């Protein structure tokens, strides 16, 4: 799937906004209404953790794709020999 740079940029902003709202809600649920606003460092940490988790997910998917490619190449090599 190909996306234009503009689409990717727009999606990144929407994702960050989603994480920000979700983080605010989680923090306020845990510590009380308004706590996230008074402690933006917690919200920043939540957003950083969400971003790291997404990177890990993509890396895992890339690893799985590489494994499938290796299996395909190995199978083709066995067919040729």
Secondary structure, 3 states (H helix, E strand, C coil): CCCCHHHHHHHHHHHHHHHHHHHHHHHHHHHCCCHHHHCHHHHHHHHHHHHHHHHHHHHHHHHHHHHHHHHHHHHHHHHHC
